[in-house]
Amino acid sequence: MSENNFNSVNPETGTKSYSGPSTITPGNHTGMPPRTEAYELTDERGHIQASSLGGSNSRDNIVPQSKDLNHGAYYQMEGAERSVLKSGGKIDSEKSAFVSSQSGGRPDAFMVNDNVTHANGNVQSVHLSFTNLTNAEQESLNQSLNAHTDMLNSPNPADALRESMSEADYAQLMEETDPYLPSIKDMYDPSNIFSTPSLNTTESAGSMNISVSGNTEAPSTEITEFGNAVWDFNMSDVSGMDSITGDIGNAEPGEAEAGGTESTVDGADSGPADAGADASWDE
């Protein structure tokens, strides 16, 4: 993969960023930098910007990334981006791997800001963030948050529905509306209600944070998640309800881990196995 000028590194923190177009390119892992001491045993060499979306294999674009994230939610996001591009859309991406310890350290989280122009002319902004954790670590964190429901259930005067219901009724409503919550793929779908403009979405727990906005006429909508579970949003055109809440868990893992040989299939690329018999993968 050729080098580009879209990557940068903060010399003080070591945070690495990509800012540029997402384009469909033949993905490959040729010339990727070797693992360093910053890698955990469950990490892979992850691309901030996928090699099959125009990202390079340079040190500035490769970071220690949890295998579960690399094959899970991050992989799903890359697949959604590819779907937009294959449909004739365009994406300007800003992606960062945030390091809070020291330069050259392992990223704590990944932040994605995609400005999407669909083939039908609709424009939207998709904002996602992912903790750099294994599925087991994420579940442990969720359980820890659930043990402090007193903090999560603090009064919120701006949420009239929540303030008008008991905790038990509110929890039941969240569970019943879980099937209506959008997936990462939904966030990039111009025909889906969750990607209609005037939609602002924020998830502040689990392994990702989601926000979507756009430019077509639609009722103002707010979605918020706290702890392991809560989304609140006003959606006047869903069964006549004024508000819906629900639960959401971690994104399901993506494809199975790449097998140790270099290959490229329709842009989904699996590179040579790293030290520790793992393999780097992106789409």
Secondary structure, DSSP 8 states (H G I E B T S, - for coil): ----S-EEE-TTT--EEEEEEE-------TT-----TT--TTEEEEESS-GGGT---STTTEEEEEHHHHHTHHHHHHHHHHHHHHTT-EEEEEEEEE-SS-TT---SEEEEEEEEE-TTS-EEEEEEEEE---HHHHHHHHHHHHTTHHHHT---TT-HHHHHS-HHHHHHHHHHTGGGS--HHHHT-TTSGGGSSSEEEEE-BTTEEEEEEESS----EEEEE-TTT-EEE--TTSTT-S-EEE--------S----SS-EEETTEEEEEE-TTS-EEEE-
